[in-house]
């Protein structure tokens, strides 16, 4: 479930690097290049549109003498970082599915390199390593691990969970789509069109050859508000409507994160697309409807 690329620099075969890894002159780069003409953080390996790409950061990339901001990686490709440094792709692998965390509000975060699981100011997975983080996640090429703050190492496999600071975070396999999006693997039931009947305090989600899923209470109201709005909405606006007597923004955020986690768990347990309620990672949310999905507004 690991995506990686292996480069050759001259006669030296370099180690595997994966999505999120930086190539550059600085000593903290995943692939350090000893060349003064290479920038400290020159380029980034990224998994986009179902393919591994090299993105220029503080430096440009050169293919056949042409300067480019990004390139699609393929075996045999030679990428110039400077007049003296050219990387050749000798091996590349993009599996059908990768391991990811399904984070409240944030959504899927594919595991790559060494990453920190933080919970303040919001829960997220970021590159780096620090003993102060809620958890450090890393892989050895075959297995992924989580080192919890104050605890031991935990092996991560599909279906397991990482529990930190009151959050119970699912570990899921995700399939990489041709459009670059990711969804939970096992698509046979997830791809069926959805029929949503929204009644504000209840929402019924129907699919062919599957029992209906009923949402009620706060999580039904979230779906109903997004369905009737038809446009992305900020979490603050939604939370203020759901908890009208609460004025403390910290409590509102905590309530929102907890409700969103319950909603996504209900969707996931019923094998409904967890990205039905989509975040733009900027605080806005919307219903992400696929082809054939329909909404019956009975609010």
Secondary structure in CASP SS format (residue, H / E / C, confidence):
PFRMAT SS
TARGET T0000
AUTHOR 0000-0000-0000
METHOD secondary structure of the structure
MODEL  1
X C 1.00
X C 1.00
X C 1.00
X E 1.00
X E 1.00
X E 1.00
X E 1.00
X E 1.00
X E 1.00
X C 1.00
X C 1.00
X E 1.00
X E 1.00
X E 1.00
X E 1.00
X E 1.00
X E 1.00
X C 1.00
X C 1.00
X C 1.00
X C 1.00
X E 1.00
X E 1.00
X E 1.00
X C 1.00
X C 1.00
X C 1.00
X C 1.00
X C 1.00
X C 1.00
X E 1.00
X E 1.00
X C 1.00
X C 1.00
X C 1.00
X C 1.00
X C 1.00
X C 1.00
X C 1.00
X C 1.00
X C 1.00
X C 1.00
X E 1.00
X E 1.00
X E 1.00
X E 1.00
X E 1.00
X E 1.00
X C 1.00
X C 1.00
X E 1.00
X E 1.00
X E 1.00
X E 1.00
X E 1.00
X E 1.00
X C 1.00
X C 1.00
X C 1.00
X C 1.00
X E 1.00
X E 1.00
X E 1.00
X C 1.00
X C 1.00
X E 1.00
X E 1.00
X E 1.00
X C 1.00
X E 1.00
X E 1.00
X E 1.00
X C 1.00
X C 1.00
X C 1.00
X C 1.00
X C 1.00
X E 1.00
X E 1.00
X E 1.00
X E 1.00
X E 1.00
X C 1.00
X C 1.00
X E 1.00
X E 1.00
X E 1.00
X E 1.00
X E 1.00
X E 1.00
X E 1.00
X E 1.00
X E 1.00
X C 1.00
X C 1.00
X C 1.00
X E 1.00
X E 1.00
X E 1.00
X E 1.00
X E 1.00
X E 1.00
X E 1.00
X C 1.00
X C 1.00
X C 1.00
X E 1.00
X E 1.00
X E 1.00
X E 1.00
X C 1.00
X C 1.00
X C 1.00
X E 1.00
X E 1.00
X E 1.00
X E 1.00
X E 1.00
X C 1.00
X C 1.00
X C 1.00
X C 1.00
X C 1.00
X E 1.00
X E 1.00
X E 1.00
X E 1.00
X C 1.00
X C 1.00
X C 1.00
X C 1.00
X C 1.00
X C 1.00
X C 1.00
X E 1.00
X E 1.00
X E 1.00
X E 1.00
X E 1.00
X C 1.00
X C 1.00
X C 1.00
X C 1.00
X E 1.00
X E 1.00
X E 1.00
X E 1.00
X E 1.00
X C 1.00
X C 1.00
X C 1.00
X C 1.00
X E 1.00
X E 1.00
X E 1.00
X E 1.00
X C 1.00
X C 1.00
X C 1.00
X C 1.00
X E 1.00
X E 1.00
X E 1.00
X E 1.00
X C 1.00
X C 1.00
X E 1.00
X E 1.00
X E 1.00
X E 1.00
X E 1.00
X E 1.00
X E 1.00
X E 1.00
X E 1.00
X E 1.00
X C 1.00
X C 1.00
X C 1.00
X C 1.00
X C 1.00
X E 1.00
X E 1.00
X E 1.00
X C 1.00
X C 1.00
X H 1.00
X H 1.00
X H 1.00
X H 1.00
X C 1.00
X C 1.00
X C 1.00
X C 1.00
X E 1.00
X E 1.00
X E 1.00
X E 1.00
X C 1.00
X C 1.00
X C 1.00
X E 1.00
X E 1.00
X E 1.00
X E 1.00
X E 1.00
X E 1.00
X C 1.00
X C 1.00
X E 1.00
X E 1.00
X E 1.00
X E 1.00
X E 1.00
X E 1.00
X E 1.00
X C 1.00
X H 1.00
X H 1.00
X H 1.00
X H 1.00
X H 1.00
X H 1.00
X H 1.00
X H 1.00
X H 1.00
X H 1.00
X H 1.00
X H 1.00
X C 1.00
X C 1.00
X C 1.00
X E 1.00
X E 1.00
X H 1.00
X H 1.00
X H 1.00
X H 1.00
X H 1.00
X H 1.00
X H 1.00
X H 1.00
X C 1.00
X C 1.00
X C 1.00
X C 1.00
X C 1.00
X C 1.00
X H 1.00
X H 1.00
X H 1.00
X H 1.00
X H 1.00
X H 1.00
X H 1.00
X H 1.00
X H 1.00
X H 1.00
X H 1.00
X H 1.00
X H 1.00
X H 1.00
X H 1.00
X H 1.00
X H 1.00
X H 1.00
X H 1.00
X H 1.00
X H 1.00
X C 1.00
X C 1.00
X C 1.00
X C 1.00
X H 1.00
X H 1.00
X H 1.00
X E 1.00
X E 1.00
X E 1.00
X C 1.00
X C 1.00
X C 1.00
X C 1.00
X E 1.00
X E 1.00
X E 1.00
X E 1.00
X C 1.00
X C 1.00
X C 1.00
X C 1.00
X C 1.00
X C 1.00
X E 1.00
X E 1.00
X E 1.00
X E 1.00
X C 1.00
X C 1.00
END
